[in-house]
Amino acid sequence: MQITRTEATTSTPSPEWVTGIVHVTSIATAEGPARLRVDDVRFEPGSRTHWHRHPVGQFLHITDGTGLVQRRGGPVEVVRAGDRVLIAPGEWHWHGAGPTTSMTHLAVLTAAEDGTEAERGEPVTDACYPA
């Protein structure tokens, strides 16, 4: 068992992964054979990830605000505080805030055996992002 009593640090992802202002606070990163990672992610209005996929999938729990999610080939879906999103392994998707609303979620994922957590795709353009 490990208890962490220090304040978590918040970082800003590289623009290679997101559009807009996004804050990521690492909640937990497992060591050893476990490959679990949990982040608290806050998207400012209009901010979103680029298209990406996770080799072992991802789980999102929306904790605050209203945001948007989309899987490749599917409609843009509105998500609100309390909603949960299960993203299948290898499924191309993006997620982020609404155009005028912020959104915060817990992101839970397991890295692949080789340590890969995600594969980055192209940005979600303003033309594709709902205004």
The first five atom37 places (N, CA, C, CB, O) and aatype in JSON, in Angstrom:
{
  "aatype": [12, 5, 9, 16, 1, 16, 6, 0, 16, 16, 15, 16, 14, 15, 14, 6, 17, 19, 16, 7, 9, 19, 8, 19, 16, 15, 9, 0, 16, 0, 6, 7, 14, 0, 1, 10, 1, 19, 3, 3, 19, 1, 13, 6, 14, 7, 15, 1, 16, 8, 17, 8, 1, 8, 14, 19, 7, 5, 13, 10, 8, 9, 16, 3, 7, 16, 7, 10, 19, 5, 1, 1, 7, 7, 14, 19, 6, 19, 19, 1, 0, 7, 3, 1, 19, 10, 9, 0, 14, 7, 6, 17, 8, 17, 8, 7, 0, 7, 14, 16, 16, 15, 12, 16, 8, 10, 0, 19, 10, 16, 0, 0, 6, 3, 7, 16, 6, 0, 6, 1, 7, 6, 14, 19, 16, 3, 0, 4, 18, 14, 0],
  "atom_mask": [
    [1, 1, 1, 1, 1],
    [1, 1, 1, 1, 1],
    [1, 1, 1, 1, 1],
    [1, 1, 1, 1, 1],
    [1, 1, 1, 1, 1],
    [1, 1, 1, 1, 1],
    [1, 1, 1, 1, 1],
    [1, 1, 1, 1, 1],
    [1, 1, 1, 1, 1],
    [1, 1, 1, 1, 1],
    [1, 1, 1, 1, 1],
    [1, 1, 1, 1, 1],
    [1, 1, 1, 1, 1],
    [1, 1, 1, 1, 1],
    [1, 1, 1, 1, 1],
    [1, 1, 1, 1, 1],
    [1, 1, 1, 1, 1],
    [1, 1, 1, 1, 1],
    [1, 1, 1, 1, 1],
    [1, 1, 1, 0, 1],
    [1, 1, 1, 1, 1],
    [1, 1, 1, 1, 1],
    [1, 1, 1, 1, 1],
    [1, 1, 1, 1, 1],
    [1, 1, 1, 1, 1],
    [1, 1, 1, 1, 1],
    [1, 1, 1, 1, 1],
    [1, 1, 1, 1, 1],
    [1, 1, 1, 1, 1],
    [1, 1, 1, 1, 1],
    [1, 1, 1, 1, 1],
    [1, 1, 1, 0, 1],
    [1, 1, 1, 1, 1],
    [1, 1, 1, 1, 1],
    [1, 1, 1, 1, 1],
    [1, 1, 1, 1, 1],
    [1, 1, 1, 1, 1],
    [1, 1, 1, 1, 1],
    [1, 1, 1, 1, 1],
    [1, 1, 1, 1, 1],
    [1, 1, 1, 1, 1],
    [1, 1, 1, 1, 1],
    [1, 1, 1, 1, 1],
    [1, 1, 1, 1, 1],
    [1, 1, 1, 1, 1],
    [1, 1, 1, 0, 1],
    [1, 1, 1, 1, 1],
    [1, 1, 1, 1, 1],
    [1, 1, 1, 1, 1],
    [1, 1, 1, 1, 1],
    [1, 1, 1, 1, 1],
    [1, 1, 1, 1, 1],
    [1, 1, 1, 1, 1],
    [1, 1, 1, 1, 1],
    [1, 1, 1, 1, 1],
    [1, 1, 1, 1, 1],
    [1, 1, 1, 0, 1],
    [1, 1, 1, 1, 1],
    [1, 1, 1, 1, 1],
    [1, 1, 1, 1, 1],
    [1, 1, 1, 1, 1],
    [1, 1, 1, 1, 1],
    [1, 1, 1, 1, 1],
    [1, 1, 1, 1, 1],
    [1, 1, 1, 0, 1],
    [1, 1, 1, 1, 1],
    [1, 1, 1, 0, 1],
    [1, 1, 1, 1, 1],
    [1, 1, 1, 1, 1],
    [1, 1, 1, 1, 1],
    [1, 1, 1, 1, 1],
    [1, 1, 1, 1, 1],
    [1, 1, 1, 0, 1],
    [1, 1, 1, 0, 1],
    [1, 1, 1, 1, 1],
    [1, 1, 1, 1, 1],
    [1, 1, 1, 1, 1],
    [1, 1, 1, 1, 1],
    [1, 1, 1, 1, 1],
    [1, 1, 1, 1, 1],
    [1, 1, 1, 1, 1],
    [1, 1, 1, 0, 1],
    [1, 1, 1, 1, 1],
    [1, 1, 1, 1, 1],
    [1, 1, 1, 1, 1],
    [1, 1, 1, 1, 1],
    [1, 1, 1, 1, 1],
    [1, 1, 1, 1, 1],
    [1, 1, 1, 1, 1],
    [1, 1, 1, 0, 1],
    [1, 1, 1, 1, 1],
    [1, 1, 1, 1, 1],
    [1, 1, 1, 1, 1],
    [1, 1, 1, 1, 1],
    [1, 1, 1, 1, 1],
    [1, 1, 1, 0, 1],
    [1, 1, 1, 1, 1],
    [1, 1, 1, 0, 1],
    [1, 1, 1, 1, 1],
    [1, 1, 1, 1, 1],
    [1, 1, 1, 1, 1],
    [1, 1, 1, 1, 1],
    [1, 1, 1, 1, 1],
    [1, 1, 1, 1, 1],
    [1, 1, 1, 1, 1],
    [1, 1, 1, 1, 1],
    [1, 1, 1, 1, 1],
    [1, 1, 1, 1, 1],
    [1, 1, 1, 1, 1],
    [1, 1, 1, 1, 1],
    [1, 1, 1, 1, 1],
    [1, 1, 1, 1, 1],
    [1, 1, 1, 1, 1],
    [1, 1, 1, 1, 1],
    [1, 1, 1, 0, 1],
    [1, 1, 1, 1, 1],
    [1, 1, 1, 1, 1],
    [1, 1, 1, 1, 1],
    [1, 1, 1, 1, 1],
    [1, 1, 1, 1, 1],
    [1, 1, 1, 0, 1],
    [1, 1, 1, 1, 1],
    [1, 1, 1, 1, 1],
    [1, 1, 1, 1, 1],
    [1, 1, 1, 1, 1],
    [1, 1, 1, 1, 1],
    [1, 1, 1, 1, 1],
    [1, 1, 1, 1, 1],
    [1, 1, 1, 1, 1],
    [1, 1, 1, 1, 1],
    [1, 1, 1, 1, 1]
  ],
  "atom_positions": [
    [[0.85, -1.18, 0.0], [0.0, 0.0, 0.0], [0.89, 1.23, 0.0], [-0.96, 0.0, 1.22], [1.94, 1.26, 0.64]],
    [[0.45, 2.25, -0.73], [1.19, 3.5, -0.78], [0.19, 4.64, -0.56], [1.95, 3.66, -2.14], [-0.83, 4.71, -1.24]],
    [[0.5, 5.52, 0.36], [-0.34, 6.7, 0.62], [0.48, 7.92, 0.21], [-0.8, 6.78, 2.13], [1.62, 8.1, 0.66]],
    [[-0.1, 8.76, -0.64], [0.57, 9.97, -1.09], [-0.11, 11.16, -0.45], [0.57, 10.08, -2.64], [-1.31, 11.37, -0.63]],
    [[0.66, 11.95, 0.28], [0.08, 13.09, 0.98], [0.53, 14.43, 0.41], [0.45, 13.01, 2.44], [0.18, 15.49, 0.93]],
    [[1.3, 14.39, -0.64], [1.74, 15.64, -1.24], [0.69, 16.12, -2.23], [3.1, 15.47, -1.94], [-0.14, 15.35, -2.71]],
    [[0.74, 17.41, -2.52], [-0.19, 17.99, -3.48], [0.15, 17.51, -4.88], [-0.17, 19.53, -3.41], [1.31, 17.48, -5.28]],
    [[-0.88, 17.12, -5.62], [-0.68, 16.67, -6.99], [-0.24, 17.86, -7.86], [-1.98, 16.03, -7.56], [-0.6, 19.0, -7.59]],
    [[0.53, 17.57, -8.89], [0.99, 18.63, -9.78], [0.11, 18.64, -11.04], [2.49, 18.43, -10.15], [-0.34, 17.61, -11.53]],
    [[-0.1, 19.84, -11.54], [-0.9, 20.02, -12.75], [0.01, 20.44, -13.88], [-2.02, 21.08, -12.52], [0.92, 21.25, -13.7]],
    [[-0.24, 19.88, -15.06], [0.56, 20.2, -16.24], [-0.36, 20.57, -17.39], [1.48, 19.01, -16.63], [-1.58, 20.39, -17.33]],
    [[0.24, 21.1, -18.43], [-0.48, 21.46, -19.65], [0.02, 20.56, -20.76], [-0.29, 22.98, -20.01], [1.23, 20.53, -21.03]],
    [[-0.87, 19.83, -21.42], [-0.41, 18.95, -22.5], [0.17, 19.73, -23.68], [-1.57, 18.08, -22.98], [-0.14, 20.9, -23.88]],
    [[1.0, 19.06, -24.43], [1.6, 19.65, -25.63], [0.52, 19.95, -26.67], [2.65, 18.7, -26.23], [-0.45, 19.21, -26.78]],
    [[0.68, 21.05, -27.43], [-0.27, 21.35, -28.51], [-0.31, 20.27, -29.59], [0.08, 22.69, -29.15], [-1.18, 20.29, -30.46]],
    [[0.62, 19.33, -29.54], [0.56, 18.19, -30.45], [-0.58, 17.24, -30.09], [1.88, 17.43, -30.44], [-0.97, 16.4, -30.9]],
    [[-1.12, 17.39, -28.85], [-2.18, 16.5, -28.38], [-3.53, 17.19, -28.2], [-1.78, 15.87, -27.08], [-4.57, 16.53, -28.23]],
    [[-3.52, 18.53, -28.01], [-4.77, 19.24, -27.7], [-4.85, 20.57, -28.45], [-4.89, 19.49, -26.19], [-3.84, 21.11, -28.9]],
    [[-6.07, 21.06, -28.58], [-6.34, 22.4, -29.08], [-6.93, 23.19, -27.92], [-7.31, 22.38, -30.34], [-7.89, 22.74, -27.3]],
    [[-6.38, 24.36, -27.62], [-6.91, 25.17, -26.54], [-6.19, 24.94, -25.23], [0.0, 0.0, 0.0], [-5.1, 24.37, -25.18]],
    [[-6.84, 25.38, -24.15], [-6.23, 25.32, -22.8], [-6.78, 24.12, -22.04], [-6.51, 26.64, -22.01], [-7.98, 24.0, -21.8]],
    [[-5.87, 23.23, -21.67], [-6.22, 22.01, -20.96], [-5.27, 21.85, -19.79], [-6.17, 20.76, -21.9], [-4.06, 22.06, -19.93]],
    [[-5.8, 21.47, -18.63], [-4.99, 21.25, -17.43], [-5.15, 19.79, -17.0], [-5.42, 22.22, -16.27], [-6.27, 19.3, -16.87]],
    [[-4.03, 19.1, -16.78], [-4.06, 17.7, -16.38], [-3.39, 17.56, -15.02], [-3.34, 16.8, -17.43], [-2.24, 17.96, -14.83]],
    [[-4.12, 17.0, -14.08], [-3.58, 16.7, -12.76], [-3.53, 15.18, -12.62], [-4.45, 17.35, -11.62], [-4.55, 14.5, -12.68]],
    [[-2.33, 14.66, -12.44], [-2.17, 13.22, -12.28], [-2.68, 12.81, -10.89], [-0.68, 12.8, -12.47], [-2.23, 13.33, -9.87]],
    [[-3.61, 11.87, -10.88], [-4.17, 11.36, -9.61], [-3.4, 10.12, -9.18], [-5.69, 11.04, -9.76], [-3.03, 9.97, -8.02]],
    [[-3.18, 9.21, -10.14], [-2.48, 7.96, -9.82], [-1.82, 7.4, -11.06], [-3.44, 6.93, -9.21], [-2.4, 7.4, -12.14]],
    [[-0.6, 6.92, -10.88], [0.11, 6.18, -11.92], [0.71, 4.96, -11.25], [1.21, 7.06, -12.64], [1.62, 5.08, -10.42]],
    [[0.21, 3.79, -11.61], [0.66, 2.56, -10.98], [2.05, 2.19, -11.45], [-0.3, 1.42, -11.28], [2.49, 2.58, -12.53]],
    [[2.75, 1.44, -10.61], [4.07, 0.94, -10.95], [4.05, -0.58, -10.94], [5.14, 1.48, -9.96], [3.09, -1.2, -10.49]],
    [[5.12, -1.16, -11.46], [5.22, -2.61, -11.46], [4.35, -3.23, -12.52], [0.0, 0.0, 0.0], [4.2, -2.67, -13.61]],
    [[3.78, -4.37, -12.24], [2.98, -5.03, -13.28], [1.69, -4.27, -13.6], [2.65, -6.45, -12.85], [1.15, -4.41, -14.7]],
    [[1.2, -3.48, -12.66], [-0.01, -2.69, -12.93], [0.35, -1.55, -13.87], [-0.63, -2.12, -11.6], [1.43, -0.97, -13.77]],
    [[-0.55, -1.24, -14.8], [-0.28, -0.19, -15.78], [-1.4, 0.84, -15.79], [-0.09, -0.79, -17.18], [-1.63, 1.5, -16.81]],
    [[-2.09, 0.99, -14.68], [-3.24, 1.89, -14.57], [-2.79, 3.34, -14.38], [-4.13, 1.46, -13.4], [-1.81, 3.62, -13.7]],
    [[-3.54, 4.25, -15.01], [-3.28, 5.68, -14.85], [-4.62, 6.39, -14.7], [-2.47, 6.25, -16.07], [-5.58, 6.09, -15.41]],
    [[-4.68, 7.35, -13.76], [-5.88, 8.16, -13.54], [-5.47, 9.62, -13.53], [-6.59, 7.76, -12.2], [-4.58, 10.03, -12.78]],
    [[-6.14, 10.43, -14.37], [-5.87, 11.86, -14.43], [-7.18, 12.63, -14.27], [-5.18, 12.24, -15.77], [-8.25, 12.17, -14.69]],
    [[-7.09, 13.79, -13.64], [-8.18, 14.75, -13.59], [-7.88, 15.78, -14.67], [-8.33, 15.42, -12.13], [-6.85, 16.46, -14.61]],
    [[-8.77, 15.9, -15.67], [-8.48, 16.74, -16.83], [-9.55, 17.82, -16.95], [-8.43, 15.88, -18.13], [-10.74, 17.53, -16.99]],
    [[-9.1, 19.08, -17.02], [-10.02, 20.21, -17.17], [-9.78, 20.88, -18.51], [-9.84, 21.23, -16.01], [-8.67, 21.29, -18.83]],
    [[-10.85, 20.98, -19.29], [-10.83, 21.64, -20.59], [-11.52, 22.99, -20.46], [-11.52, 20.75, -21.68], [-12.67, 23.07, -20.01]],
    [[-10.84, 24.04, -20.85], [-11.47, 25.35, -20.9], [-12.39, 25.4, -22.13], [-10.39, 26.5, -20.96], [-12.22, 24.59, -23.03]],
    [[-13.36, 26.33, -22.18], [-14.29, 26.38, -23.31], [-13.56, 26.35, -24.65], [-15.15, 27.63, -23.22], [-12.57, 27.05, -24.87]],
    [[-14.08, 25.51, -25.56], [-13.51, 25.38, -26.88], [-12.31, 24.46, -26.98], [0.0, 0.0, 0.0], [-11.84, 24.18, -28.09]],
    [[-11.8, 23.98, -25.86], [-10.61, 23.11, -25.86], [-11.0, 21.66, -26.07], [-9.82, 23.27, -24.55], [-12.07, 21.23, -25.63]],
    [[-10.13, 20.91, -26.73], [-10.41, 19.5, -26.98], [-9.12, 18.77, -27.32], [-11.43, 19.34, -28.1], [-8.11, 19.37, -27.69]],
    [[-9.19, 17.46, -27.2], [-8.06, 16.63, -27.61], [-8.03, 16.56, -29.13], [-8.15, 15.21, -26.99], [-8.99, 16.94, -29.8]],
    [[-6.94, 16.07, -29.66], [-6.89, 15.69, -31.06], [-7.52, 14.29, -31.15], [-5.4, 15.71, -31.63], [-7.75, 13.64, -30.13]],
    [[-7.79, 13.83, -32.34], [-8.21, 12.45, -32.51], [-7.11, 11.57, -31.92], [-8.49, 12.1, -34.02], [-5.93, 11.84, -32.13]],
    [[-7.49, 10.55, -31.21], [-6.51, 9.63, -30.65], [-7.19, 8.31, -30.3], [-5.83, 10.24, -29.4], [-8.41, 8.2, -30.32]],
    [[-6.36, 7.32, -29.99], [-6.91, 6.03, -29.56], [-5.98, 5.42, -28.52], [-7.09, 5.07, -30.76], [-4.79, 5.73, -28.46]],
    [[-6.55, 4.55, -27.7], [-5.81, 3.89, -26.62], [-5.8, 2.39, -26.9], [-6.44, 4.2, -25.22], [-6.86, 1.82, -27.18]],
    [[-4.65, 1.75, -26.82], [-4.59, 0.32, -27.16], [-5.44, -0.57, -26.24], [-3.15, -0.14, -27.11], [-5.88, -1.64, -26.66]],
    [[-5.66, -0.13, -25.01], [-6.43, -0.94, -24.07], [-7.74, -0.24, -23.69], [-5.59, -1.22, -22.8], [-8.44, -0.69, -22.79]],
    [[-8.08, 0.86, -24.38], [-9.32, 1.58, -24.11], [-9.15, 2.65, -23.06], [0.0, 0.0, 0.0], [-8.05, 2.87, -22.54]],
    [[-10.25, 3.33, -22.76], [-10.24, 4.43, -21.78], [-11.63, 4.56, -21.18], [-9.79, 5.77, -22.45], [-12.64, 4.27, -21.83]],
    [[-11.67, 5.02, -19.93], [-12.93, 5.31, -19.25], [-12.9, 6.76, -18.81], [-13.16, 4.35, -18.03], [-11.92, 7.2, -18.2]],
    [[-13.95, 7.52, -19.12], [-14.08, 8.91, -18.68], [-15.26, 9.03, -17.74], [-14.24, 9.86, -19.89], [-16.33, 8.48, -18.01]],
    [[-15.08, 9.74, -16.65], [-16.18, 10.08, -15.74], [-16.24, 11.6, -15.69], [-15.98, 9.44, -14.29], [-15.33, 12.24, -15.17]],
    [[-17.32, 12.18, -16.22], [-17.46, 13.63, -16.26], [-17.81, 14.11, -14.86], [-18.55, 14.08, -17.31], [-18.82, 13.69, -14.29]],
    [[-16.98, 14.98, -14.3], [-17.19, 15.43, -12.92], [-17.72, 16.86, -12.83], [-15.89, 15.33, -12.16], [-18.26, 17.25, -11.79]],
    [[-17.57, 17.65, -13.9], [-18.02, 19.04, -13.84], [-18.22, 19.58, -15.25], [-17.01, 19.92, -13.07], [-17.46, 19.26, -16.16]],
    [[-19.25, 20.39, -15.42], [-19.44, 21.09, -16.69], [-20.15, 20.26, -17.75], [0.0, 0.0, 0.0], [-20.76, 19.23, -17.47]],
    [[-20.04, 20.77, -18.97], [-20.65, 20.13, -20.13], [-19.61, 20.07, -21.24], [-21.93, 20.9, -20.61], [-18.94, 21.06, -21.52]],
    [[-19.49, 18.91, -21.86], [-18.49, 18.74, -22.89], [-19.01, 17.94, -24.06], [0.0, 0.0, 0.0], [-20.21, 17.69, -24.19]],
    [[-18.08, 17.56, -24.92], [-18.41, 16.84, -26.14], [-17.46, 15.66, -26.3], [-18.34, 17.78, -27.36], [-16.29, 15.74, -25.93]],
    [[-17.98, 14.57, -26.86], [-17.17, 13.41, -27.22], [-17.63, 12.93, -28.59], [-17.27, 12.27, -26.15], [-18.79, 13.1, -28.97]],
    [[-16.71, 12.31, -29.31], [-17.08, 11.74, -30.61], [-16.17, 10.59, -30.93], [-17.02, 12.81, -31.72], [-14.96, 10.67, -30.7]],
    [[-16.72, 9.52, -31.45], [-15.91, 8.44, -31.99], [-15.93, 8.57, -33.5], [-16.44, 7.04, -31.53], [-16.9, 9.07, -34.07]],
    [[-14.88, 8.12, -34.15], [-14.78, 8.27, -35.6], [-15.98, 7.6, -36.27], [-13.46, 7.66, -36.12], [-16.3, 6.44, -36.01]],
    [[-16.63, 8.38, -37.14], [-17.79, 7.89, -37.87], [-19.1, 8.07, -37.13], [0.0, 0.0, 0.0], [-20.17, 7.8, -37.69]],
    [[-19.04, 8.53, -35.89], [-20.26, 8.7, -35.1], [-20.59, 10.17, -34.9], [0.0, 0.0, 0.0], [-19.81, 11.05, -35.27]],
    [[-21.76, 10.44, -34.31], [-22.15, 11.82, -34.07], [-21.4, 12.41, -32.88], [-23.65, 11.91, -33.84], [-20.9, 11.68, -32.03]],
    [[-21.32, 13.73, -32.82], [-20.8, 14.41, -31.63], [-21.85, 14.26, -30.54], [-20.47, 15.94, -31.92], [-23.02, 14.54, -30.76]],
    [[-21.43, 13.81, -29.36], [-22.34, 13.58, -28.24], [-22.06, 14.59, -27.13], [-22.21, 12.12, -27.71], [-20.9, 14.88, -26.83]],
    [[-23.1, 15.11, -26.52], [-22.97, 16.01, -25.37], [-22.86, 15.16, -24.11], [-24.19, 17.01, -25.27], [-23.63, 14.22, -23.93]],
    [[-21.9, 15.5, -23.24], [-21.75, 14.82, -21.95], [-21.79, 15.87, -20.84], [-20.42, 14.0, -21.89], [-21.32, 16.99, -20.99]],
    [[-22.37, 15.46, -19.71], [-22.53, 16.36, -18.57], [-22.04, 15.69, -17.3], [-24.0, 16.78, -18.41], [-21.81, 14.48, -17.27]],
    [[-21.87, 16.49, -16.26], [-21.42, 15.96, -14.97], [-22.25, 14.75, -14.58], [-21.51, 17.05, -13.87], [-23.48, 14.79, -14.63]],
    [[-21.57, 13.67, -14.21], [-22.21, 12.42, -13.83], [-22.21, 11.39, -14.94], [0.0, 0.0, 0.0], [-22.36, 10.2, -14.67]],
    [[-22.04, 11.82, -16.19], [-22.0, 10.87, -17.31], [-20.69, 10.09, -17.29], [-22.17, 11.59, -18.66], [-19.66, 10.58, -16.83]],
    [[-20.76, 8.87, -17.81], [-19.59, 8.01, -17.92], [-19.46, 7.56, -19.37], [-19.68, 6.78, -16.95], [-20.46, 7.22, -20.01]],
    [[-18.24, 7.55, -19.87], [-17.98, 7.19, -21.27], [-16.95, 6.07, -21.28], [-17.49, 8.43, -22.1], [-15.85, 6.22, -20.74]],
    [[-17.31, 4.95, -21.9], [-16.37, 3.83, -22.06], [-15.93, 3.8, -23.51], [-17.02, 2.47, -21.63], [-16.76, 3.66, -24.41]],
    [[-14.65, 3.94, -23.74], [-14.08, 3.97, -25.09], [-13.37, 2.64, -25.31], [-13.1, 5.19, -25.27], [-12.49, 2.25, -24.54]],
    [[-13.76, 1.96, -26.38], [-13.23, 0.62, -26.66], [-11.75, 0.67, -27.04], [-14.04, -0.04, -27.79], [-11.27, 1.68, -27.54]],
    [[-11.03, -0.42, -26.8], [-9.63, -0.48, -27.22], [-9.5, -0.19, -28.72], [-9.03, -1.86, -26.89], [-10.22, -0.75, -29.54]],
    [[-8.55, 0.71, -29.06], [-8.28, 1.03, -30.45], [-9.29, 1.94, -31.12], [0.0, 0.0, 0.0], [-9.15, 2.24, -32.31]],
    [[-10.31, 2.4, -30.4], [-11.35, 3.24, -31.0], [-10.87, 4.69, -31.12], [-12.64, 3.18, -30.16], [-10.54, 5.32, -30.12]],
    [[-10.84, 5.22, -32.36], [-10.46, 6.62, -32.58], [-11.56, 7.51, -32.02], [-10.22, 6.9, -34.09], [-12.74, 7.29, -32.28]],
    [[-11.16, 8.53, -31.25], [-12.13, 9.42, -30.61], [-11.46, 10.73, -30.22], [-12.76, 8.74, -29.37], [-10.24, 10.87, -30.29]],
    [[-12.29, 11.69, -29.81], [-11.79, 12.92, -29.19], [-12.8, 13.31, -28.12], [-11.6, 14.08, -30.25], [-13.94, 12.85, -28.12]],
    [[-12.35, 14.17, -27.2], [-13.24, 14.67, -26.14], [-12.76, 16.03, -25.7], [-13.3, 13.69, -24.95], [-11.57, 16.35, -25.82]],
    [[-13.67, 16.83, -25.18], [-13.29, 18.16, -24.72], [-14.47, 18.95, -24.23], [0.0, 0.0, 0.0], [-15.57, 18.41, -24.04]],
    [[-14.23, 20.23, -24.02], [-15.26, 21.15, -23.53], [-16.23, 21.51, -24.65], [-14.61, 22.43, -22.96], [-15.98, 21.24, -25.82]],
    [[-17.35, 22.11, -24.25], [-18.25, 22.67, -25.25], [-17.7, 24.0, -25.73], [0.0, 0.0, 0.0], [-16.73, 24.51, -25.16]],
    [[-18.29, 24.57, -26.76], [-17.79, 25.84, -27.29], [-17.79, 26.97, -26.27], [-18.62, 26.24, -28.48], [-16.93, 27.85, -26.31]],
    [[-18.77, 26.96, -25.34], [-18.89, 28.04, -24.35], [-18.87, 27.53, -22.92], [-20.17, 28.82, -24.59], [-19.09, 28.3, -21.99]],
    [[-18.6, 26.25, -22.73], [-18.61, 25.66, -21.39], [-17.32, 24.91, -21.13], [-19.82, 24.73, -21.21], [-16.75, 24.32, -22.04]],
    [[-16.87, 24.91, -19.89], [-15.72, 24.08, -19.52], [-16.22, 22.69, -19.17], [-14.93, 24.72, -18.32], [-17.42, 22.48, -18.96]],
    [[-15.31, 21.75, -19.11], [-15.66, 20.37, -18.74], [-14.46, 19.74, -18.05], [-16.08, 19.55, -19.98], [-13.32, 19.89, -18.49]],
    [[-14.74, 19.02, -16.97], [-13.7, 18.29, -16.25], [-14.09, 16.83, -16.18], [-13.48, 18.88, -14.82], [-15.25, 16.5, -15.94]],
    [[-13.12, 15.95, -16.4], [-13.4, 14.52, -16.27], [-12.22, 13.81, -15.63], [-13.72, 13.89, -17.63], [-11.09, 14.29, -15.68]],
    [[-12.51, 12.67, -15.04], [-11.46, 11.74, -14.64], [-11.23, 10.83, -15.84], [-11.85, 10.92, -13.35], [-12.18, 10.3, -16.41]],
    [[-9.99, 10.66, -16.22], [-9.62, 9.78, -17.32], [-8.87, 8.59, -16.73], [-8.76, 10.52, -18.4], [-7.85, 8.75, -16.05]],
    [[-9.37, 7.4, -17.0], [-8.77, 6.18, -16.48], [-8.35, 5.31, -17.67], [-9.76, 5.4, -15.54], [-9.16, 5.03, -18.55]],
    [[-7.09, 4.91, -17.68], [-6.64, 4.03, -18.76], [-5.58, 3.09, -18.24], [-6.1, 4.85, -19.95], [-4.95, 3.31, -17.21]],
    [[-5.39, 2.02, -19.01], [-4.33, 1.06, -18.75], [-3.41, 1.07, -19.95], [-4.9, -0.37, -18.47], [-3.86, 0.96, -21.08]],
    [[-2.13, 1.19, -19.71], [-1.16, 1.17, -20.8], [-1.03, -0.26, -21.34], [0.23, 1.7, -20.33], [-1.27, -1.23, -20.63]],
    [[-0.65, -0.36, -22.59], [-0.36, -1.66, -23.18], [0.89, -2.24, -22.51], [-0.16, -1.55, -24.74], [1.59, -1.53, -21.79]],
    [[1.14, -3.5, -22.74], [2.31, -4.15, -22.12], [3.61, -3.45, -22.47], [2.38, -5.61, -22.54], [4.56, -3.47, -21.68]],
    [[3.68, -2.84, -23.67], [4.91, -2.13, -24.06], [4.97, -0.7, -23.52], [5.03, -2.1, -25.58], [5.9, 0.04, -23.83]],
    [[3.97, -0.31, -22.71], [3.94, 1.02, -22.1], [3.17, 2.06, -22.88], [0.0, 0.0, 0.0], [2.99, 3.18, -22.4]],
    [[2.71, 1.73, -24.09], [1.97, 2.68, -24.92], [0.62, 2.99, -24.29], [1.78, 2.14, -26.34], [-0.15, 2.09, -23.96]],
    [[0.35, 4.3, -24.12], [-0.94, 4.73, -23.57], [-1.89, 5.22, -24.64], [-0.73, 5.82, -22.54], [-3.1, 5.01, -24.53]],
    [[-1.36, 5.87, -25.68], [-2.22, 6.44, -26.71], [-1.45, 6.63, -28.0], [-2.82, 7.76, -26.25], [-0.22, 6.75, -28.0]],
    [[-2.19, 6.67, -29.09], [-1.66, 7.02, -30.4], [-2.38, 8.28, -30.86], [-1.84, 5.84, -31.44], [-3.61, 8.34, -30.85]],
    [[-1.61, 9.28, -31.25], [-2.18, 10.57, -31.64], [-2.55, 10.58, -33.12], [-1.19, 11.7, -31.35], [-1.83, 10.03, -33.96]],
    [[-3.68, 11.2, -33.42], [-4.11, 11.42, -34.79], [-4.12, 12.9, -35.1], [0.0, 0.0, 0.0], [-3.41, 13.68, -34.46]],
    [[-4.91, 13.29, -36.07], [-4.96, 14.68, -36.51], [-5.8, 15.53, -35.55], [-5.53, 14.78, -37.93], [-6.61, 14.99, -34.79]],
    [[-5.61, 16.86, -35.58], [-6.43, 17.75, -34.75], [-7.9, 17.72, -35.19], [-5.89, 19.19, -34.83], [-8.21, 17.43, -36.34]],
    [[-8.77, 18.0, -34.26], [-10.19, 18.21, -34.57], [-10.29, 19.67, -35.01], [-11.14, 17.9, -33.32], [-10.13, 20.58, -34.2]],
    [[-10.54, 19.89, -36.29], [-10.54, 21.25, -36.83], [-11.74, 22.04, -36.36], [-10.52, 21.21, -38.35], [-12.76, 21.47, -35.95]],
    [[-11.63, 23.36, -36.42], [-12.75, 24.22, -36.08], [-13.96, 23.93, -36.96], [-12.35, 25.69, -36.2], [-15.1, 24.05, -36.51]],
    [[-13.72, 23.53, -38.22], [-14.82, 23.22, -39.13], [-15.59, 21.98, -38.68], [-14.29, 23.02, -40.55], [-16.79, 21.87, -38.93]],
    [[-14.91, 21.06, -38.01], [-15.56, 19.82, -37.53], [-16.07, 19.95, -36.1], [-14.58, 18.65, -37.6], [-16.91, 19.15, -35.67]],
    [[-15.58, 20.93, -35.37], [-15.98, 21.13, -33.97], [-17.27, 21.95, -33.94], [-14.84, 21.84, -33.15], [-17.32, 23.02, -34.54]],
    [[-18.3, 21.46, -33.26], [-19.59, 22.18, -33.24], [-19.47, 23.6, -32.66], [-20.62, 21.4, -32.45], [-18.9, 23.78, -31.58]],
    [[-20.0, 24.57, -33.36], [-19.94, 25.96, -32.9], [-21.11, 26.27, -31.98], [-19.94, 26.92, -34.09], [-21.23, 27.39, -31.5]]
  ]
}
